[in-house]
Amino acid sequence: MLQAFHNEKEVKDKYVNRVIAHRKADNIIQGTGWEEGKGCAVGCTLERYTHESYPIELGIPEWLAHLEDTLFEGMEQKDAMVWPENFLKAIPLGVTEDQFDKNVKRPFMIFILEGLFHNFDIEEYPEIAAVIKDVIALHKRGDVTNDEWRSARSAAASAAASASAASAASASAASAASASSWSASASAASAASAVSITARTEAYKQYADKLIELLEQARG
């Protein structure tokens, strides 16, 4: 059974201390996975760039590795440099896969989706608003079938095709309706693209702050 850091303090300390050492050595950089001893959040955590190794080495779901990576690349540099250690420190020992899903992924998706209502004209694009509300309801419910997720993704894609001005919002909704390991990171990236470039890094910082809050409470 997956448990954060395999429920061992020594494992958590190993990776936290590693990313701190990389920060102090100026090895944490945006835009590079892992190359010549330098890299991104994932790269400096594992000292190689393989998201799929998070469950094996750290006991952390792969989708969360993708999300950590996406937020790292979207932040301002000064925030990105401390992000890997803040991310790892926030995760309590022994969080299970079910707890990550229920207490982190689902509320994070809801947070992202609710924020989308500020990024387009709801009255002008009621079909987009309806899709987002439907996906939020599915995440709140939890026990959703694959057919229901497919239907939600299809509805988001159709809405995007008919309302290109709000396509980023519907793309985020479609990502949030995905069951793939990329869904949280893709939804965050799509939502951030719906705002101006100047506001984008601030959006990523808000997403990161929310994720830290949820991770700290992941055990419920």
DRENPA-3360 file (N, C-alpha, C; in nm, 2 decimals, always signed):
BEGIN
1 = MLQAFHNE = +0.08/-0.12/+0.00/+0.00/+0.00/+0.00/+0.09/+0.13/+0.00 ~ +0.05/+0.22/-0.09/+0.13/+0.35/-0.09/+0.11/+0.43/+0.03 ~ +0.22/+0.47/+0.09/+0.22/+0.56/+0.21/+0.33/+0.66/+0.19 ~ +0.30/+0.79/+0.22/+0.40/+0.90/+0.20/+0.53/+0.87/+0.27 ~ +0.64/+0.87/+0.20/+0.77/+0.85/+0.25/+0.78/+0.71/+0.32 ~ +0.69/+0.62/+0.27/+0.68/+0.48/+0.32/+0.67/+0.48/+0.48 ~ +0.61/+0.59/+0.53/+0.59/+0.61/+0.67/+0.71/+0.60/+0.75 ~ +0.82/+0.65/+0.69/+0.95/+0.65/+0.76/+1.01/+0.79/+0.76;
9 = KEVKDKYV = +1.04/+0.84/+0.88/+1.10/+0.98/+0.89/+1.23/+0.99/+0.82 ~ +1.31/+0.88/+0.82/+1.44/+0.88/+0.76/+1.43/+0.90/+0.61 ~ +1.33/+0.85/+0.55/+1.31/+0.87/+0.40/+1.27/+1.01/+0.37 ~ +1.18/+1.07/+0.45/+1.15/+1.21/+0.43/+1.27/+1.30/+0.45 ~ +1.34/+1.28/+0.56/+1.46/+1.36/+0.59/+1.56/+1.35/+0.47 ~ +1.58/+1.24/+0.42/+1.67/+1.22/+0.31/+1.64/+1.31/+0.19 ~ +1.51/+1.31/+0.15/+1.48/+1.39/+0.03/+1.47/+1.54/+0.06 ~ +1.42/+1.57/+0.18/+1.41/+1.72/+0.22/+1.56/+1.77/+0.23;
17 = NRVIAHRK = +1.65/+1.70/+0.29/+1.79/+1.75/+0.30/+1.85/+1.76/+0.16 ~ +1.82/+1.67/+0.07/+1.87/+1.67/-0.06/+1.84/+1.79/-0.13 ~ +1.71/+1.83/-0.13/+1.67/+1.95/-0.21/+1.72/+2.08/-0.14 ~ +1.73/+2.08/-0.01/+1.79/+2.19/+0.05/+1.93/+2.21/+0.01 ~ +2.01/+2.10/+0.00/+2.15/+2.10/-0.04/+2.16/+2.15/-0.18 ~ +2.06/+2.11/-0.27/+2.06/+2.16/-0.41/+2.03/+2.31/-0.42 ~ +1.94/+2.35/-0.33/+1.91/+2.50/-0.33/+2.03/+2.58/-0.29 ~ +2.10/+2.54/-0.19/+2.21/+2.61/-0.14/+2.33/+2.61/-0.24;
25 = ADNIIQGT = +2.33/+2.51/-0.32/+2.44/+2.50/-0.43/+2.39/+2.56/-0.56 ~ +2.27/+2.63/-0.56/+2.22/+2.69/-0.68/+2.20/+2.59/-0.79 ~ +2.16/+2.47/-0.76/+2.14/+2.37/-0.86/+1.99/+2.36/-0.90 ~ +1.90/+2.43/-0.84/+1.76/+2.42/-0.87/+1.73/+2.53/-0.98 ~ +1.69/+2.48/-1.10/+1.67/+2.57/-1.21/+1.54/+2.53/-1.28 ~ +1.47/+2.63/-1.33/+1.35/+2.61/-1.41/+1.39/+2.58/-1.56 ~ +1.31/+2.50/-1.62/+1.32/+2.47/-1.76/+1.41/+2.35/-1.79 ~ +1.47/+2.29/-1.69/+1.55/+2.17/-1.71/+1.51/+2.06/-1.62;
33 = GWEEGKGC = +1.50/+1.94/-1.67/+1.46/+1.82/-1.59/+1.57/+1.78/-1.49 ~ +1.68/+1.74/-1.55/+1.80/+1.70/-1.47/+1.92/+1.69/-1.57 ~ +2.02/+1.77/-1.55/+2.13/+1.77/-1.64/+2.25/+1.83/-1.57 ~ +2.36/+1.75/-1.57/+2.49/+1.80/-1.51/+2.47/+1.85/-1.37 ~ +2.39/+1.77/-1.29/+2.38/+1.80/-1.15/+2.29/+1.92/-1.12 ~ +2.21/+1.97/-1.22/+2.11/+2.07/-1.19/+1.98/+2.03/-1.25 ~ +1.87/+2.09/-1.20/+1.74/+2.05/-1.25/+1.63/+2.12/-1.18 ~ +1.51/+2.07/-1.21/+1.38/+2.12/-1.16/+1.35/+2.06/-1.03;
41 = AVGCTLER = +1.23/+2.08/-0.98/+1.19/+2.03/-0.85/+1.20/+1.88/-0.85 ~ +1.14/+1.81/-0.95/+1.15/+1.67/-0.96/+1.29/+1.62/-0.98 ~ +1.36/+1.69/-1.07/+1.50/+1.65/-1.09/+1.59/+1.65/-0.97 ~ +1.58/+1.76/-0.89/+1.66/+1.78/-0.77/+1.62/+1.69/-0.66 ~ +1.49/+1.64/-0.66/+1.44/+1.55/-0.56/+1.50/+1.41/-0.58 ~ +1.49/+1.36/-0.71/+1.53/+1.23/-0.74/+1.67/+1.22/-0.79 ~ +1.73/+1.33/-0.84/+1.85/+1.34/-0.91/+1.85/+1.26/-1.04 ~ +1.73/+1.27/-1.10/+1.70/+1.22/-1.23/+1.55/+1.27/-1.26;
49 = YTHESYPI = +1.51/+1.27/-1.38/+1.38/+1.33/-1.41/+1.28/+1.22/-1.45 ~ +1.22/+1.16/-1.35/+1.13/+1.05/-1.37/+1.01/+1.06/-1.27 ~ +0.90/+1.12/-1.32/+0.79/+1.13/-1.23/+0.74/+1.00/-1.17 ~ +0.75/+0.90/-1.26/+0.69/+0.77/-1.22/+0.77/+0.70/-1.10 ~ +0.88/+0.76/-1.07/+0.96/+0.71/-0.95/+0.91/+0.76/-0.82 ~ +0.83/+0.86/-0.82/+0.78/+0.91/-0.69/+0.71/+0.81/-0.60 ~ +0.62/+0.73/-0.66/+0.55/+0.63/-0.58/+0.65/+0.53/-0.52 ~ +0.75/+0.49/-0.60/+0.85/+0.39/-0.56/+0.95/+0.45/-0.45;
57 = ELGIPEWL = +1.00/+0.56/-0.48/+1.10/+0.61/-0.39/+1.05/+0.69/-0.27 ~ +0.94/+0.77/-0.29/+0.89/+0.86/-0.19/+0.75/+0.82/-0.14 ~ +0.69/+0.72/-0.20/+0.55/+0.68/-0.16/+0.45/+0.79/-0.18 ~ +0.48/+0.87/-0.29/+0.39/+0.98/-0.33/+0.33/+0.96/-0.47 ~ +0.20/+0.98/-0.49/+0.14/+0.95/-0.62/+0.21/+1.02/-0.74 ~ +0.21/+0.96/-0.85/+0.27/+1.02/-0.97/+0.20/+1.15/-1.01 ~ +0.07/+1.15/-0.99/+0.00/+1.28/-1.03/+0.05/+1.40/-0.95 ~ +0.09/+1.37/-0.83/+0.13/+1.48/-0.74/+0.27/+1.52/-0.78;
65 = AHLEDTLF = +0.35/+1.43/-0.84/+0.48/+1.47/-0.89/+0.47/+1.56/-1.01 ~ +0.37/+1.53/-1.10/+0.34/+1.62/-1.21/+0.30/+1.75/-1.17 ~ +0.21/+1.76/-1.07/+0.16/+1.88/-1.02/+0.27/+1.97/-0.96 ~ +0.35/+1.91/-0.88/+0.47/+1.98/-0.82/+0.55/+2.04/-0.93 ~ +0.58/+1.96/-1.04/+0.66/+2.01/-1.15/+0.59/+2.13/-1.22 ~ +0.46/+2.11/-1.25/+0.39/+2.22/-1.32/+0.39/+2.35/-1.24 ~ +0.37/+2.34/-1.11/+0.37/+2.47/-1.03/+0.51/+2.53/-1.02 ~ +0.61/+2.44/-1.01/+0.74/+2.49/-1.00/+0.78/+2.57/-1.13;
73 = EGMEQKDA = +0.74/+2.52/-1.24/+0.78/+2.59/-1.37/+0.70/+2.72/-1.39 ~ +0.58/+2.73/-1.33/+0.50/+2.85/-1.34/+0.52/+2.96/-1.25 ~ +0.60/+2.93/-1.14/+0.62/+3.03/-1.04/+0.73/+3.13/-1.08 ~ +0.73/+3.24/-1.00/+0.85/+3.33/-1.01/+0.97/+3.26/-0.96 ~ +1.09/+3.29/-1.01/+1.21/+3.22/-0.97/+1.23/+3.21/-0.82 ~ +1.21/+3.32/-0.75/+1.24/+3.33/-0.61/+1.15/+3.23/-0.53 ~ +1.03/+3.21/-0.58/+0.94/+3.11/-0.51/+0.97/+2.97/-0.55 ~ +1.01/+2.96/-0.68/+1.05/+2.82/-0.73/+1.16/+2.76/-0.65;
81 = MVWPENFL = +1.26/+2.84/-0.62/+1.38/+2.79/-0.55/+1.35/+2.72/-0.42 ~ +1.25/+2.76/-0.35/+1.22/+2.70/-0.22/+1.10/+2.61/-0.23 ~ +1.04/+2.60/-0.35/+0.93/+2.51/-0.36/+0.95/+2.36/-0.34 ~ +1.06/+2.30/-0.39/+1.08/+2.16/-0.36/+1.08/+2.12/-0.21 ~ +1.15/+2.20/-0.13/+1.16/+2.17/+0.01/+1.02/+2.20/+0.08 ~ +0.96/+2.31/+0.04/+0.83/+2.34/+0.11/+0.73/+2.23/+0.07 ~ +0.73/+2.19/-0.05/+0.64/+2.08/-0.09/+0.66/+1.95/-0.01 ~ +0.78/+1.91/+0.00/+0.81/+1.78/+0.07/+0.78/+1.80/+0.22;
89 = KAIPLGVT = +0.82/+1.91/+0.28/+0.80/+1.93/+0.42/+0.65/+1.93/+0.46 ~ +0.57/+1.97/+0.37/+0.42/+1.98/+0.40/+0.35/+1.85/+0.40 ~ +0.41/+1.74/+0.34/+0.35/+1.61/+0.34/+0.37/+1.53/+0.46 ~ +0.27/+1.50/+0.54/+0.29/+1.42/+0.66/+0.33/+1.28/+0.63 ~ +0.40/+1.22/+0.72/+0.44/+1.08/+0.70/+0.31/+0.99/+0.69 ~ +0.31/+0.89/+0.61/+0.21/+0.79/+0.61/+0.08/+0.82/+0.54 ~ +0.07/+0.93/+0.47/-0.05/+0.96/+0.39/-0.07/+0.85/+0.29 ~ -0.19/+0.80/+0.29/-0.22/+0.69/+0.19/-0.27/+0.75/+0.06;
97 = EDQFDKNV = -0.28/+0.66/-0.04/-0.32/+0.70/-0.17/-0.47/+0.75/-0.17 ~ -0.55/+0.69/-0.09/-0.69/+0.73/-0.07/-0.70/+0.87/-0.01 ~ -0.61/+0.89/+0.09/-0.61/+1.02/+0.16/-0.56/+1.13/+0.06 ~ -0.46/+1.10/-0.02/-0.41/+1.20/-0.12/-0.52/+1.23/-0.22 ~ -0.60/+1.13/-0.26/-0.71/+1.16/-0.35/-0.82/+1.24/-0.29 ~ -0.87/+1.20/-0.17/-0.98/+1.26/-0.11/-0.95/+1.40/-0.05 ~ -0.84/+1.41/+0.02/-0.81/+1.53/+0.09/-0.72/+1.63/+0.02 ~ -0.66/+1.59/-0.09/-0.57/+1.68/-0.16/-0.62/+1.70/-0.31;
105 = KRPFMIFI = -0.63/+1.59/-0.38/-0.66/+1.61/-0.53/-0.79/+1.66/-0.55 ~ -0.90/+1.60/-0.49/-1.03/+1.65/-0.52/-1.05/+1.80/-0.47 ~ -1.02/+1.83/-0.35/-1.04/+1.98/-0.31/-0.95/+2.07/-0.39 ~ -0.83/+2.03/-0.44/-0.75/+2.11/-0.52/-0.81/+2.14/-0.66 ~ -0.87/+2.03/-0.71/-0.94/+2.05/-0.84/-1.06/+2.15/-0.82 ~ -1.13/+2.13/-0.71/-1.25/+2.22/-0.69/-1.20/+2.37/-0.68 ~ -1.09/+2.39/-0.61/-1.03/+2.52/-0.59/-1.00/+2.58/-0.73 ~ -0.93/+2.50/-0.81/-0.90/+2.55/-0.94/-1.02/+2.59/-1.02;
113 = LEGLFHNF = -1.12/+2.50/-1.02/-1.24/+2.52/-1.10/-1.32/+2.63/-1.06 ~ -1.34/+2.65/-0.93/-1.41/+2.76/-0.88/-1.35/+2.90/-0.91 ~ -1.22/+2.90/-0.92/-1.15/+3.02/-0.96/-1.17/+3.06/-1.10 ~ -1.21/+2.96/-1.19/-1.23/+2.99/-1.33/-1.34/+3.08/-1.35 ~ -1.44/+3.09/-1.26/-1.55/+3.18/-1.28/-1.52/+3.32/-1.29 ~ -1.40/+3.36/-1.24/-1.35/+3.50/-1.25/-1.28/+3.53/-1.38 ~ -1.26/+3.43/-1.47/-1.18/+3.45/-1.59/-1.25/+3.46/-1.72 ~ -1.39/+3.45/-1.71/-1.46/+3.47/-1.83/-1.60/+3.52/-1.80;
121 = DIEEYPEI = -1.68/+3.56/-1.90/-1.81/+3.62/-1.88/-1.91/+3.50/-1.87 ~ -1.96/+3.48/-1.75/-2.05/+3.36/-1.73/-2.18/+3.38/-1.81 ~ -2.23/+3.50/-1.81/-2.36/+3.52/-1.88/-2.34/+3.51/-2.04 ~ -2.22/+3.54/-2.09/-2.19/+3.53/-2.23/-2.17/+3.38/-2.27 ~ -2.11/+3.31/-2.17/-2.08/+3.17/-2.20/-2.14/+3.07/-2.10 ~ -2.27/+3.07/-2.09/-2.34/+2.98/-1.99/-2.31/+2.84/-2.00 ~ -2.27/+2.79/-2.13/-2.24/+2.65/-2.14/-2.11/+2.61/-2.08 ~ -2.02/+2.71/-2.07/-1.89/+2.68/-2.00/-1.91/+2.68/-1.85;
129 = AAVIKDVI = -1.99/+2.77/-1.80/-2.02/+2.77/-1.66/-2.09/+2.65/-1.62 ~ -2.18/+2.60/-1.70/-2.25/+2.47/-1.67/-2.16/+2.35/-1.66 ~ -2.07/+2.35/-1.75/-1.97/+2.24/-1.75/-1.88/+2.24/-1.63 ~ -1.84/+2.36/-1.59/-1.75/+2.37/-1.47/-1.83/+2.33/-1.35 ~ -1.95/+2.38/-1.34/-2.03/+2.34/-1.22/-2.06/+2.19/-1.21 ~ -2.08/+2.13/-1.33/-2.10/+1.98/-1.33/-1.97/+1.91/-1.28 ~ -1.85/+1.95/-1.33/-1.73/+1.88/-1.29/-1.70/+1.91/-1.14 ~ -1.73/+2.03/-1.09/-1.71/+2.05/-0.95/-1.80/+1.96/-0.87;
137 = ALHKRGDV = -1.93/+1.94/-0.91/-2.02/+1.85/-0.85/-1.97/+1.71/-0.84 ~ -1.91/+1.66/-0.95/-1.85/+1.53/-0.96/-1.74/+1.51/-0.86 ~ -1.65/+1.61/-0.85/-1.54/+1.60/-0.76/-1.59/+1.60/-0.61 ~ -1.69/+1.68/-0.59/-1.75/+1.68/-0.45/-1.81/+1.55/-0.41 ~ -1.87/+1.49/-0.51/-1.94/+1.36/-0.49/-1.84/+1.24/-0.47 ~ -1.74/+1.24/-0.55/-1.63/+1.14/-0.52/-1.65/+1.01/-0.59 ~ -1.76/+0.94/-0.57/-1.78/+0.81/-0.63/-1.84/+0.82/-0.77 ~ -1.75/+0.85/-0.86/-1.79/+0.88/-1.00/-1.74/+0.77/-1.09;
145 = TNDEWRSA = -1.82/+0.73/-1.18/-1.79/+0.62/-1.28/-1.70/+0.67/-1.39 ~ -1.63/+0.59/-1.46/-1.55/+0.63/-1.57/-1.64/+0.68/-1.69 ~ -1.76/+0.63/-1.70/-1.85/+0.68/-1.80/-1.89/+0.83/-1.77 ~ -1.91/+0.86/-1.64/-1.95/+0.99/-1.60/-1.83/+1.09/-1.63 ~ -1.71/+1.04/-1.60/-1.59/+1.13/-1.63/-1.58/+1.15/-1.78 ~ -1.60/+1.05/-1.86/-1.59/+1.06/-2.01/-1.70/+1.16/-2.06 ~ -1.82/+1.15/-2.00/-1.92/+1.24/-2.04/-1.89/+1.38/-2.01 ~ -1.83/+1.41/-1.89/-1.79/+1.54/-1.85/-1.68/+1.60/-1.94;
153 = RSAAASAA = -1.58/+1.51/-1.98/-1.48/+1.56/-2.07/-1.53/+1.59/-2.21 ~ -1.63/+1.51/-2.25/-1.69/+1.54/-2.38/-1.77/+1.67/-2.38 ~ -1.84/+1.69/-2.27/-1.91/+1.82/-2.26/-1.82/+1.94/-2.26 ~ -1.71/+1.93/-2.19/-1.61/+2.04/-2.19/-1.55/+2.06/-2.32 ~ -1.52/+1.96/-2.39/-1.46/+1.97/-2.53/-1.56/+2.04/-2.62 ~ -1.69/+2.00/-2.61/-1.79/+2.06/-2.70/-1.81/+2.21/-2.67 ~ -1.81/+2.24/-2.54/-1.83/+2.38/-2.50/-1.71/+2.46/-2.55 ~ -1.59/+2.41/-2.54/-1.47/+2.48/-2.59/-1.48/+2.51/-2.74;
161 = ASASAASA = -1.53/+2.41/-2.81/-1.54/+2.43/-2.96/-1.64/+2.54/-3.00 ~ -1.74/+2.56/-2.91/-1.84/+2.66/-2.95/-1.82/+2.79/-2.88 ~ -1.71/+2.80/-2.80/-1.69/+2.93/-2.73/-1.54/+2.94/-2.71 ~ -1.47/+2.97/-2.82/-1.32/+2.97/-2.81/-1.26/+3.08/-2.72 ~ -1.34/+3.19/-2.69/-1.29/+3.29/-2.60/-1.27/+3.24/-2.46 ~ -1.35/+3.14/-2.43/-1.34/+3.08/-2.29/-1.28/+2.94/-2.29 ~ -1.21/+2.91/-2.40/-1.16/+2.77/-2.42/-1.06/+2.73/-2.31 ~ -0.98/+2.82/-2.25/-0.89/+2.79/-2.14/-0.97/+2.74/-2.02;
169 = ASASAASA = -1.08/+2.80/-2.00/-1.16/+2.76/-1.88/-1.22/+2.62/-1.91 ~ -1.27/+2.59/-2.03/-1.33/+2.46/-2.06/-1.22/+2.36/-2.06 ~ -1.10/+2.40/-2.11/-0.99/+2.30/-2.12/-0.95/+2.26/-1.98 ~ -0.95/+2.35/-1.88/-0.92/+2.32/-1.74/-1.03/+2.23/-1.69 ~ -1.16/+2.25/-1.72/-1.26/+2.17/-1.68/-1.25/+2.03/-1.73 ~ -1.21/+2.02/-1.86/-1.19/+1.89/-1.92/-1.07/+1.81/-1.85 ~ -0.96/+1.88/-1.82/-0.85/+1.82/-1.75/-0.90/+1.77/-1.61 ~ -0.98/+1.85/-1.54/-1.02/+1.82/-1.41/-1.12/+1.70/-1.41;
177 = ASASSWSA = -1.17/+1.67/-1.53/-1.26/+1.55/-1.54/-1.18/+1.43/-1.59 ~ -1.05/+1.44/-1.60/-0.97/+1.33/-1.64/-0.93/+1.24/-1.53 ~ -0.92/+1.12/-1.55/-0.87/+1.03/-1.44/-0.72/+1.00/-1.45 ~ -0.66/+1.06/-1.55/-0.51/+1.04/-1.57/-0.43/+1.10/-1.46 ~ -0.30/+1.06/-1.46/-0.21/+1.11/-1.36/-0.17/+1.26/-1.39 ~ -0.21/+1.31/-1.51/-0.18/+1.44/-1.54/-0.29/+1.54/-1.51 ~ -0.40/+1.49/-1.47/-0.52/+1.58/-1.46/-0.51/+1.70/-1.37 ~ -0.45/+1.69/-1.25/-0.43/+1.80/-1.17/-0.34/+1.91/-1.22;
185 = SASAASAA = -0.23/+1.86/-1.28/-0.13/+1.96/-1.33/-0.18/+2.02/-1.46 ~ -0.25/+1.94/-1.54/-0.31/+2.00/-1.67/-0.42/+2.10/-1.64 ~ -0.50/+2.07/-1.54/-0.61/+2.16/-1.50/-0.55/+2.29/-1.45 ~ -0.44/+2.28/-1.37/-0.38/+2.41/-1.32/-0.32/+2.49/-1.43 ~ -0.25/+2.42/-1.52/-0.19/+2.49/-1.63/-0.29/+2.56/-1.72 ~ -0.40/+2.49/-1.75/-0.51/+2.54/-1.83/-0.57/+2.66/-1.77 ~ -0.60/+2.65/-1.64/-0.66/+2.76/-1.56/-0.57/+2.88/-1.56 ~ -0.44/+2.86/-1.54/-0.34/+2.97/-1.54/-0.34/+3.04/-1.68;
193 = SAVSITAR = -0.35/+2.97/-1.79/-0.35/+3.02/-1.92/-0.47/+3.11/-1.95 ~ -0.57/+3.11/-1.86/-0.69/+3.19/-1.89/-0.67/+3.33/-1.84 ~ -0.56/+3.36/-1.76/-0.54/+3.49/-1.72/-0.43/+3.56/-1.79 ~ -0.41/+3.68/-1.77/-0.30/+3.75/-1.84/-0.17/+3.70/-1.80 ~ -0.07/+3.73/-1.89/+0.07/+3.68/-1.86/+0.12/+3.74/-1.73 ~ +0.09/+3.86/-1.70/+0.14/+3.93/-1.58/+0.08/+3.87/-1.46 ~ -0.04/+3.82/-1.47/-0.11/+3.76/-1.35/-0.08/+3.61/-1.34 ~ -0.02/+3.55/-1.44/+0.00/+3.40/-1.44/+0.09/+3.35/-1.33;
201 = TEAYKQYA = +0.20/+3.41/-1.30/+0.29/+3.36/-1.20/+0.22/+3.38/-1.06 ~ +0.14/+3.48/-1.04/+0.07/+3.50/-0.92/-0.04/+3.39/-0.90 ~ -0.10/+3.35/-1.02/-0.20/+3.24/-1.01/-0.13/+3.11/-0.97 ~ -0.01/+3.08/-1.02/+0.06/+2.96/-0.99/+0.10/+2.96/-0.84 ~ +0.14/+3.08/-0.79/+0.17/+3.09/-0.65/+0.05/+3.07/-0.56 ~ -0.07/+3.11/-0.60/-0.19/+3.08/-0.53/-0.22/+2.93/-0.53 ~ -0.20/+2.87/-0.64/-0.22/+2.73/-0.65/-0.13/+2.65/-0.56 ~ +0.00/+2.70/-0.56/+0.10/+2.63/-0.47/+0.06/+2.65/-0.32;
209 = DKLIELLE = +0.02/+2.77/-0.28/-0.01/+2.79/-0.14/-0.13/+2.71/-0.10 ~ -0.23/+2.69/-0.19/-0.34/+2.61/-0.16/-0.30/+2.46/-0.15 ~ -0.21/+2.42/-0.24/-0.17/+2.28/-0.23/-0.09/+2.25/-0.10 ~ -0.01/+2.34/-0.06/+0.06/+2.33/+0.07/-0.04/+2.31/+0.18 ~ -0.14/+2.40/+0.18/-0.25/+2.39/+0.29/-0.31/+2.25/+0.29 ~ -0.35/+2.20/+0.17/-0.41/+2.07/+0.16/-0.32/+1.96/+0.20 ~ -0.19/+1.97/+0.16/-0.10/+1.86/+0.20/-0.08/+1.85/+0.35 ~ -0.07/+1.97/+0.41/-0.05/+1.97/+0.56/-0.17/+1.90/+0.63;
217 = QARG = -0.29/+1.90/+0.57/-0.40/+1.84/+0.63/-0.44/+1.71/+0.57 ~ -0.35/+1.65/+0.49/-0.38/+1.54/+0.41/-0.43/+1.41/+0.48 ~ -0.39/+1.40/+0.61/-0.43/+1.28/+0.68/-0.57/+1.29/+0.74 ~ -0.63/+1.41/+0.73/-0.77/+1.43/+0.77/-0.78/+1.45/+0.92;
% end
